[in-house]
Amino acid sequence: MYPVLYRVKTLEYYIGCVGEINAIKDLILELVRYGISRNAPYSYS
């Protein structure tokens, strides 16, 4: 029973980390896109 519980907790932790990384990545992409659209005469889609 304990190893299964440990595996579930590890999975939850992993999913949480991936979610945080994706959120940070999205934020960086938004900032980059905003910077490009502000600094460049044309914007990338």
PDB file with one MODEL, atoms N, CA, C and O in Angstrom:
MODEL        1
ATOM      1  N   MET A   1       0.838  -1.204   0.000  1.00  0.00           N
ATOM      2  CA  MET A   1       0.000   0.000   0.000  1.00  0.00           C
ATOM      3  C   MET A   1       0.874   1.257   0.000  1.00  0.00           C
ATOM      4  O   MET A   1       0.589   2.214  -0.719  1.00  0.00           O
ATOM      5  N   TYR A   2       1.920   1.252   0.793  1.00  0.00           N
ATOM      6  CA  TYR A   2       2.760   2.446   0.895  1.00  0.00           C
ATOM      7  C   TYR A   2       3.434   2.832  -0.433  1.00  0.00           C
ATOM      8  O   TYR A   2       3.413   4.005  -0.807  1.00  0.00           O
ATOM      9  N   PRO A   3       4.038   1.856  -1.158  1.00  0.00           N
ATOM     10  CA  PRO A   3       4.651   2.223  -2.444  1.00  0.00           C
ATOM     11  C   PRO A   3       3.668   2.853  -3.428  1.00  0.00           C
ATOM     12  O   PRO A   3       4.026   3.767  -4.171  1.00  0.00           O
ATOM     13  N   VAL A   4       2.426   2.360  -3.432  1.00  0.00           N
ATOM     14  CA  VAL A   4       1.407   2.916  -4.327  1.00  0.00           C
ATOM     15  C   VAL A   4       1.122   4.361  -3.945  1.00  0.00           C
ATOM     16  O   VAL A   4       1.042   5.240  -4.804  1.00  0.00           O
ATOM     17  N   LEU A   5       0.969   4.596  -2.645  1.00  0.00           N
ATOM     18  CA  LEU A   5       0.712   5.957  -2.150  1.00  0.00           C
ATOM     19  C   LEU A   5       1.876   6.874  -2.519  1.00  0.00           C
ATOM     20  O   LEU A   5       1.669   8.012  -2.939  1.00  0.00           O
ATOM     21  N   TYR A   6       3.089   6.372  -2.362  1.00  0.00           N
ATOM     22  CA  TYR A   6       4.285   7.141  -2.694  1.00  0.00           C
ATOM     23  C   TYR A   6       4.298   7.496  -4.181  1.00  0.00           C
ATOM     24  O   TYR A   6       4.638   8.615  -4.565  1.00  0.00           O
ATOM     25  N   ARG A   7       3.917   6.513  -5.012  1.00  0.00           N
ATOM     26  CA  ARG A   7       3.885   6.743  -6.454  1.00  0.00           C
ATOM     27  C   ARG A   7       2.863   7.815  -6.812  1.00  0.00           C
ATOM     28  O   ARG A   7       3.127   8.678  -7.649  1.00  0.00           O
ATOM     29  N   VAL A   8       1.703   7.758  -6.179  1.00  0.00           N
ATOM     30  CA  VAL A   8       0.659   8.758  -6.445  1.00  0.00           C
ATOM     31  C   VAL A   8       1.148  10.135  -6.040  1.00  0.00           C
ATOM     32  O   VAL A   8       0.966  11.103  -6.778  1.00  0.00           O
ATOM     33  N   LYS A   9       1.772  10.231  -4.864  1.00  0.00           N
ATOM     34  CA  LYS A   9       2.286  11.524  -4.395  1.00  0.00           C
ATOM     35  C   LYS A   9       3.355  12.055  -5.350  1.00  0.00           C
ATOM     36  O   LYS A   9       3.391  13.248  -5.653  1.00  0.00           O
ATOM     37  N   THR A  10       4.227  11.157  -5.820  1.00  0.00           N
ATOM     38  CA  THR A  10       5.267  11.567  -6.762  1.00  0.00           C
ATOM     39  C   THR A  10       4.638  12.065  -8.055  1.00  0.00           C
ATOM     40  O   THR A  10       5.085  13.058  -8.629  1.00  0.00           O
ATOM     41  N   LEU A  11       3.612  11.381  -8.505  1.00  0.00           N
ATOM     42  CA  LEU A  11       2.915  11.779  -9.728  1.00  0.00           C
ATOM     43  C   LEU A  11       2.272  13.146  -9.556  1.00  0.00           C
ATOM     44  O   LEU A  11       2.369  13.994 -10.444  1.00  0.00           O
ATOM     45  N   GLU A  12       1.615  13.369  -8.418  1.00  0.00           N
ATOM     46  CA  GLU A  12       1.009  14.672  -8.139  1.00  0.00           C
ATOM     47  C   GLU A  12       2.075  15.763  -8.135  1.00  0.00           C
ATOM     48  O   GLU A  12       1.878  16.842  -8.694  1.00  0.00           O
ATOM     49  N   TYR A  13       3.201  15.471  -7.500  1.00  0.00           N
ATOM     50  CA  TYR A  13       4.299  16.445  -7.429  1.00  0.00           C
ATOM     51  C   TYR A  13       4.823  16.750  -8.828  1.00  0.00           C
ATOM     52  O   TYR A  13       5.066  17.908  -9.170  1.00  0.00           O
ATOM     53  N   TYR A  14       4.996  15.697  -9.639  1.00  0.00           N
ATOM     54  CA  TYR A  14       5.502  15.861 -11.000  1.00  0.00           C
ATOM     55  C   TYR A  14       4.537  16.704 -11.834  1.00  0.00           C
ATOM     56  O   TYR A  14       4.955  17.617 -12.546  1.00  0.00           O
ATOM     57  N   ILE A  15       3.237  16.389 -11.739  1.00  0.00           N
ATOM     58  CA  ILE A  15       2.228  17.141 -12.492  1.00  0.00           C
ATOM     59  C   ILE A  15       2.224  18.600 -12.046  1.00  0.00           C
ATOM     60  O   ILE A  15       2.102  19.507 -12.870  1.00  0.00           O
ATOM     61  N   GLY A  16       2.357  18.821 -10.742  1.00  0.00           N
ATOM     62  CA  GLY A  16       2.405  20.184 -10.222  1.00  0.00           C
ATOM     63  C   GLY A  16       3.590  20.956 -10.774  1.00  0.00           C
ATOM     64  O   GLY A  16       3.463  22.122 -11.147  1.00  0.00           O
ATOM     65  N   CYS A  17       4.758  20.292 -10.825  1.00  0.00           N
ATOM     66  CA  CYS A  17       5.957  20.941 -11.354  1.00  0.00           C
ATOM     67  C   CYS A  17       5.785  21.253 -12.835  1.00  0.00           C
ATOM     68  O   CYS A  17       6.129  22.344 -13.289  1.00  0.00           O
ATOM     69  N   VAL A  18       5.256  20.297 -13.582  1.00  0.00           N
ATOM     70  CA  VAL A  18       5.050  20.506 -15.015  1.00  0.00           C
ATOM     71  C   VAL A  18       4.072  21.658 -15.236  1.00  0.00           C
ATOM     72  O   VAL A  18       4.276  22.489 -16.121  1.00  0.00           O
ATOM     73  N   GLY A  19       3.016  21.705 -14.433  1.00  0.00           N
ATOM     74  CA  GLY A  19       2.046  22.792 -14.542  1.00  0.00           C
ATOM     75  C   GLY A  19       2.688  24.147 -14.281  1.00  0.00           C
ATOM     76  O   GLY A  19       2.418  25.116 -14.990  1.00  0.00           O
ATOM     77  N   GLU A  20       3.542  24.212 -13.255  1.00  0.00           N
ATOM     78  CA  GLU A  20       4.234  25.466 -12.946  1.00  0.00           C
ATOM     79  C   GLU A  20       5.163  25.863 -14.080  1.00  0.00           C
ATOM     80  O   GLU A  20       5.215  27.028 -14.474  1.00  0.00           O
ATOM     81  N   ILE A  21       5.903  24.879 -14.607  1.00  0.00           N
ATOM     82  CA  ILE A  21       6.832  25.154 -15.708  1.00  0.00           C
ATOM     83  C   ILE A  21       6.061  25.666 -16.923  1.00  0.00           C
ATOM     84  O   ILE A  21       6.482  26.629 -17.564  1.00  0.00           O
ATOM     85  N   ASN A  22       4.938  25.028 -17.241  1.00  0.00           N
ATOM     86  CA  ASN A  22       4.131  25.463 -18.383  1.00  0.00           C
ATOM     87  C   ASN A  22       3.602  26.875 -18.172  1.00  0.00           C
ATOM     88  O   ASN A  22       3.573  27.673 -19.108  1.00  0.00           O
ATOM     89  N   ALA A  23       3.180  27.189 -16.942  1.00  0.00           N
ATOM     90  CA  ALA A  23       2.675  28.529 -16.647  1.00  0.00           C
ATOM     91  C   ALA A  23       3.782  29.570 -16.825  1.00  0.00           C
ATOM     92  O   ALA A  23       3.558  30.636 -17.397  1.00  0.00           O
ATOM     93  N   ILE A  24       4.973  29.249 -16.329  1.00  0.00           N
ATOM     94  CA  ILE A  24       6.111  30.169 -16.473  1.00  0.00           C
ATOM     95  C   ILE A  24       6.471  30.335 -17.943  1.00  0.00           C
ATOM     96  O   ILE A  24       6.746  31.442 -18.406  1.00  0.00           O
ATOM     97  N   LYS A  25       6.466  29.206 -18.680  1.00  0.00           N
ATOM     98  CA  LYS A  25       6.792  29.243 -20.109  1.00  0.00           C
ATOM     99  C   LYS A  25       5.776  30.109 -20.865  1.00  0.00           C
ATOM    100  O   LYS A  25       6.155  30.901 -21.728  1.00  0.00           O
ATOM    101  N   ASP A  26       4.489  29.956 -20.541  1.00  0.00           N
ATOM    102  CA  ASP A  26       3.454  30.766 -21.188  1.00  0.00           C
ATOM    103  C   ASP A  26       3.662  32.239 -20.880  1.00  0.00           C
ATOM    104  O   ASP A  26       3.509  33.088 -21.758  1.00  0.00           O
ATOM    105  N   LEU A  27       4.013  32.547 -19.630  1.00  0.00           N
ATOM    106  CA  LEU A  27       4.243  33.931 -19.233  1.00  0.00           C
ATOM    107  C   LEU A  27       5.407  34.519 -20.012  1.00  0.00           C
ATOM    108  O   LEU A  27       5.323  35.643 -20.506  1.00  0.00           O
ATOM    109  N   ILE A  28       6.500  33.757 -20.123  1.00  0.00           N
ATOM    110  CA  ILE A  28       7.670  34.229 -20.869  1.00  0.00           C
ATOM    111  C   ILE A  28       7.312  34.443 -22.336  1.00  0.00           C
ATOM    112  O   ILE A  28       7.700  35.447 -22.934  1.00  0.00           O
ATOM    113  N   LEU A  29       6.569  33.498 -22.916  1.00  0.00           N
ATOM    114  CA  LEU A  29       6.174  33.638 -24.322  1.00  0.00           C
ATOM    115  C   LEU A  29       5.317  34.876 -24.525  1.00  0.00           C
ATOM    116  O   LEU A  29       5.477  35.590 -25.515  1.00  0.00           O
ATOM    117  N   GLU A  30       4.409  35.134 -23.592  1.00  0.00           N
ATOM    118  CA  GLU A  30       3.563  36.328 -23.691  1.00  0.00           C
ATOM    119  C   GLU A  30       4.411  37.594 -23.621  1.00  0.00           C
ATOM    120  O   GLU A  30       4.202  38.532 -24.390  1.00  0.00           O
ATOM    121  N   LEU A  31       5.366  37.616 -22.698  1.00  0.00           N
ATOM    122  CA  LEU A  31       6.240  38.785 -22.562  1.00  0.00           C
ATOM    123  C   LEU A  31       7.072  38.989 -23.819  1.00  0.00           C
ATOM    124  O   LEU A  31       7.247  40.116 -24.283  1.00  0.00           O
ATOM    125  N   VAL A  32       7.587  37.886 -24.371  1.00  0.00           N
ATOM    126  CA  VAL A  32       8.386  37.973 -25.599  1.00  0.00           C
ATOM    127  C   VAL A  32       7.531  38.491 -26.742  1.00  0.00           C
ATOM    128  O   VAL A  32       7.951  39.365 -27.500  1.00  0.00           O
ATOM    129  N   ARG A  33       6.321  37.942 -26.859  1.00  0.00           N
ATOM    130  CA  ARG A  33       5.411  38.366 -27.927  1.00  0.00           C
ATOM    131  C   ARG A  33       5.076  39.853 -27.781  1.00  0.00           C
ATOM    132  O   ARG A  33       5.052  40.596 -28.762  1.00  0.00           O
ATOM    133  N   TYR A  34       4.817  40.270 -26.537  1.00  0.00           N
ATOM    134  CA  TYR A  34       4.496  41.670 -26.268  1.00  0.00           C
ATOM    135  C   TYR A  34       5.675  42.565 -26.635  1.00  0.00           C
ATOM    136  O   TYR A  34       5.505  43.617 -27.251  1.00  0.00           O
ATOM    137  N   GLY A  35       6.864  42.132 -26.249  1.00  0.00           N
ATOM    138  CA  GLY A  35       8.068  42.903 -26.563  1.00  0.00           C
ATOM    139  C   GLY A  35       8.295  42.993 -28.060  1.00  0.00           C
ATOM    140  O   GLY A  35       8.634  44.061 -28.570  1.00  0.00           O
ATOM    141  N   ILE A  36       8.114  41.896 -28.768  1.00  0.00           N
ATOM    142  CA  ILE A  36       8.305  41.878 -30.225  1.00  0.00           C
ATOM    143  C   ILE A  36       7.274  42.790 -30.882  1.00  0.00           C
ATOM    144  O   ILE A  36       7.621  43.580 -31.759  1.00  0.00           O
ATOM    145  N   SER A  37       6.018  42.692 -30.471  1.00  0.00           N
ATOM    146  CA  SER A  37       4.973  43.487 -31.116  1.00  0.00           C
ATOM    147  C   SER A  37       5.160  44.970 -30.818  1.00  0.00           C
ATOM    148  O   SER A  37       4.747  45.821 -31.606  1.00  0.00           O
ATOM    149  N   ARG A  38       5.781  45.281 -29.685  1.00  0.00           N
ATOM    150  CA  ARG A  38       6.042  46.689 -29.349  1.00  0.00           C
ATOM    151  C   ARG A  38       7.251  47.225 -30.106  1.00  0.00           C
ATOM    152  O   ARG A  38       7.244  48.364 -30.574  1.00  0.00           O
ATOM    153  N   ASN A  39       8.297  46.394 -30.225  1.00  0.00           N
ATOM    154  CA  ASN A  39       9.556  46.873 -30.792  1.00  0.00           C
ATOM    155  C   ASN A  39       9.633  46.713 -32.313  1.00  0.00           C
ATOM    156  O   ASN A  39      10.354  47.456 -32.978  1.00  0.00           O
ATOM    157  N   ALA A  40       8.899  45.757 -32.857  1.00  0.00           N
ATOM    158  CA  ALA A  40       8.982  45.513 -34.289  1.00  0.00           C
ATOM    159  C   ALA A  40       7.813  46.201 -35.005  1.00  0.00           C
ATOM    160  O   ALA A  40       6.719  46.317 -34.452  1.00  0.00           O
ATOM    161  N   PRO A  41       8.055  46.653 -36.233  1.00  0.00           N
ATOM    162  CA  PRO A  41       6.976  47.270 -37.006  1.00  0.00           C
ATOM    163  C   PRO A  41       5.918  46.256 -37.418  1.00  0.00           C
ATOM    164  O   PRO A  41       4.787  46.629 -37.731  1.00  0.00           O
ATOM    165  N   TYR A  42       6.278  44.983 -37.420  1.00  0.00           N
ATOM    166  CA  TYR A  42       5.329  43.915 -37.733  1.00  0.00           C
ATOM    167  C   TYR A  42       5.340  42.927 -36.585  1.00  0.00           C
ATOM    168  O   TYR A  42       6.353  42.768 -35.904  1.00  0.00           O
ATOM    169  N   SER A  43       4.211  42.259 -36.367  1.00  0.00           N
ATOM    170  CA  SER A  43       4.123  41.329 -35.239  1.00  0.00           C
ATOM    171  C   SER A  43       4.006  39.902 -35.748  1.00  0.00           C
ATOM    172  O   SER A  43       3.401  39.638 -36.786  1.00  0.00           O
ATOM    173  N   TYR A  44       4.607  38.981 -34.983  1.00  0.00           N
ATOM    174  CA  TYR A  44       4.502  37.558 -35.317  1.00  0.00           C
ATOM    175  C   TYR A  44       3.217  37.000 -34.737  1.00  0.00           C
ATOM    176  O   TYR A  44       2.820  37.360 -33.629  1.00  0.00           O
ATOM    177  N   SER A  45       2.580  36.138 -35.471  1.00  0.00           N
ATOM    178  CA  SER A  45       1.325  35.564 -34.990  1.00  0.00           C
ATOM    179  C   SER A  45       1.594  34.470 -33.981  1.00  0.00           C
ATOM    180  O   SER A  45       0.656  33.866 -33.460  1.00  0.00           O
TER     181      SER A  45
ENDMDL
END
